[in-house]
C-alpha cells in the first residue's frame, strides 16, 4: 500500500531523508526494509576511467576520489605483481602498458587484485590475432610492441601523427639507432617535483 508506506515514512521521520539514486528492491521486502534501503543513495557500482597514456601511478592517484574502496598502495602492489597466467605479459614485467584505457563499471567493494585482473584481461580481449601477426611482421614481441606504442602515445600531440612517429621509431630500431625520444626519459625519471606530475 503506497499510502500506508507514506504514512510509515512520515511517522518515523524518514520522509525527509530519502535519497535519490538507483535501488534494487524486491516484492519480498517489507515496507520497513524498503524505507531503510532508500535512505542510502550511494550506488553499489562505480564508473572508473583509465585514461590512455596514464602510468600506473596516475591510475593509483585517481583512486581516492573514484568512489572505490581501494587504497593507491594496494593498487600499485597488485599492478606490480608478476603475471605468469597471461601469455602476453612477460613473467618478470609489471602490468604497465597493459592496463587497458577505457571506462569501467566496478562494484564499489572490488579488491585491487580483481580490478587489475579485469583491466589487463580487457587488454587481452583487444589483442587480436591480426595485431599479434602485425607485431611479428615488425619483428616485435607483444611486450616490445606495447612499450613502443606507449612511447608513441606520449610523443604524439595528435592521433594522426602516431603512424608517422611509429614508423620513424621502427626505422631507427632497424638501423640500430637510439630512439632519442623524450617520453622514454620522462618515464625513467618518474615523478617531477618541479611540475608536480609523473610526466
JOKA-V737502 format. One record per residue. N is the residue number from 1. OMEGA is omega in degrees with one decimal (999 if undefined). Layout:
# JOKA-V737502
N|OMEGA / N|OMEGA
This chain:
# JOKA-V737502
1|-179.8 / 2|-177.4 / 3|177.4 / 4|178.7 / 5|177.9 / 6|178.3 / 7|179.2 / 8|179.5 / 9|-179.3 / 10|-178.2 / 11|-176.8 / 12|179.7 / 13|-178.6 / 14|-177.0 / 15|-178.5 / 16|-177.8 / 17|177.6 / 18|-178.7 / 19|173.0 / 20|179.2 / 21|176.8 / 22|-178.0 / 23|173.6 / 24|-177.7 / 25|-179.2 / 26|174.9 / 27|179.8 / 28|-179.0 / 29|176.3 / 30|176.7 / 31|179.1 / 32|178.3 / 33|179.0 / 34|179.0 / 35|178.8 / 36|-177.6 / 37|-175.7 / 38|174.0 / 39|-177.4 / 40|-178.3 / 41|179.7 / 42|-177.9 / 43|177.0 / 44|-178.8 / 45|-179.5 / 46|174.2 / 47|-176.8 / 48|-175.5 / 49|171.2 / 50|-178.0 / 51|177.4 / 52|177.8 / 53|178.9 / 54|169.3 / 55|179.0 / 56|177.9 / 57|178.4 / 58|175.2 / 59|179.5 / 60|-179.7 / 61|-178.9 / 62|-175.0 / 63|-176.8 / 64|179.7 / 65|-175.3 / 66|-173.5 / 67|176.3 / 68|-178.6 / 69|-179.8 / 70|176.1 / 71|179.0 / 72|-179.1 / 73|178.9 / 74|178.8 / 75|-177.7 / 76|176.1 / 77|-179.6 / 78|-177.7 / 79|-179.1 / 80|-178.2 / 81|178.7 / 82|179.7 / 83|177.6 / 84|-174.9 / 85|-178.3 / 86|-174.9 / 87|-176.5 / 88|175.8 / 89|177.1 / 90|-174.9 / 91|-179.3 / 92|-178.4 / 93|171.0 / 94|178.2 / 95|179.0 / 96|-179.0 / 97|-179.2 / 98|179.1 / 99|-167.1 / 100|-178.1 / 101|173.1 / 102|178.4 / 103|-178.9 / 104|171.0 / 105|-176.4 / 106|169.1 / 107|-176.9 / 108|-175.6 / 109|-179.5 / 110|178.1 / 111|-178.0 / 112|-178.6 / 113|177.6 / 114|178.1 / 115|-179.4 / 116|-179.9 / 117|-179.5 / 118|-176.1 / 119|-180.0 / 120|173.7 / 121|175.8 / 122|174.4 / 123|-178.9 / 124|178.4 / 125|-179.6 / 126|179.8 / 127|-174.1 / 128|174.7 / 129|178.6 / 130|177.1 / 131|178.7 / 132|179.4 / 133|178.5 / 134|177.1 / 135|179.8 / 136|178.8 / 137|177.5 / 138|-178.8 / 139|-177.0 / 140|167.8 / 141|177.0 / 142|179.5 / 143|179.3 / 144|179.6 / 145|178.3 / 146|179.1 / 147|-179.8 / 148|178.6 / 149|178.6 / 150|178.5 / 151|179.4 / 152|179.2 / 153|-176.9 / 154|-177.4 / 155|-173.3 / 156|174.5 / 157|176.5 / 158|-175.8 / 159|-178.1 / 160|-179.9 / 161|-171.0 / 162|179.6 / 163|179.8 / 164|179.5 / 165|178.8 / 166|178.8 / 167|178.3 / 168|-179.2 / 169|178.3 / 170|177.5 / 171|178.0 / 172|178.5 / 173|178.1 / 174|-178.9 / 175|-179.3 / 176|-179.8 / 177|169.7 / 178|176.6 / 179|-178.2 / 180|-178.7 / 181|-177.7 / 182|-176.4 / 183|-179.7 / 184|176.6 / 185|179.8 / 186|178.9 / 187|-178.6 / 188|179.7 / 189|178.6 / 190|-174.0 / 191|176.4 / 192|-176.0 / 193|179.4 / 194|-179.1 / 195|179.8 / 196|-177.3 / 197|176.1 / 198|-179.3 / 199|999
